[in-house]
Amino acid sequence: MKNKFLLLGIALATLTACKTTLLQVANVQTQKNISINNELKNDEEFVKIIEPYKQKLDKEMNQKISHTNTDLTKQGDNSNLGNLLADYTFDGADEWAKTHLKKNVDAALINIGGIRTTIGKGDILLKNVFEVMPFENEVIIVKIKGIDLPGLFEYYAKTQVNNPVSHLYIETNNGQLTKSLINGKAINPTQDYYIATSDYLALGGDNMKFFGKGESIPTGIKLRDLFVDFFKKNSEVVPNTDVRLNFIGKK
């Protein structure tokens, strides 16, 4: 008899639990989706709060930092904007290396995908640089032996991608590497080379695994901050248009 009462109690408890669960499900209500578009009205109180900060930010972002008499684009294997930013990366890293490492940087390499847009002819505003480089990437100097550098040149021969370089010359013919130079010289297998790049690439981003054979040296310098500084130093931007990537027979 006791067992019967026990079973009855378990059954009642189970039904009560199910009833509670059903009630909870029944209380769930479908909510209306709100579309984020131009028809959505501003929260006036919120707008008033952020307006002073917005005005300050707009004033800062719209300040002129340089000027260009030509459109700065990322098109082509030796784009003028790509060459310019690669040169700025080299110059900024070289200044840092001379002070902190007592060494010179030998070359620089950045990725074309990290350059997000172009800069039109005319005044260059601070916001233009943030649009070109919206990421918080850091400048890294990779110390690598000459004997481990072929991976860098083979990467370009294989991909034929226009990732901008400075102080490098890479020539291929129908996908085969035919010439590779640093500062106009052939690679010395026993020499240590210092290559400036971004933390993203130094860690193997864009499949640049060859950097893994070197030693990554952080500089603490944000790539975008470096670009802003160099634009400010040059009231008139004159990008180099020399050939650094020469992909003969590229399809």
Secondary structure, DSSP 4 states (H G I P E B T S, - for coil): -HHHHHHHHHHHHHHHHHHHHHHHHHT--PPPP---STTSPP-HHHHHHHHHHHHHHHHHHT-EEEEESS-B---STT-HHHHHHHHHHHHHHHHHHHHHTS----EEE--GGG--S-B-SEEEEHHHHHHH--S-PEEEEEEEEGGGTHHHHHHHHHH-----EESEEEEEETTEEEEEEETTB---TTSEEEEEEEHHHHTTGGG-GGGGGSEEEEEEEEHHHHHHHHHHH-SSB-------EEEET--
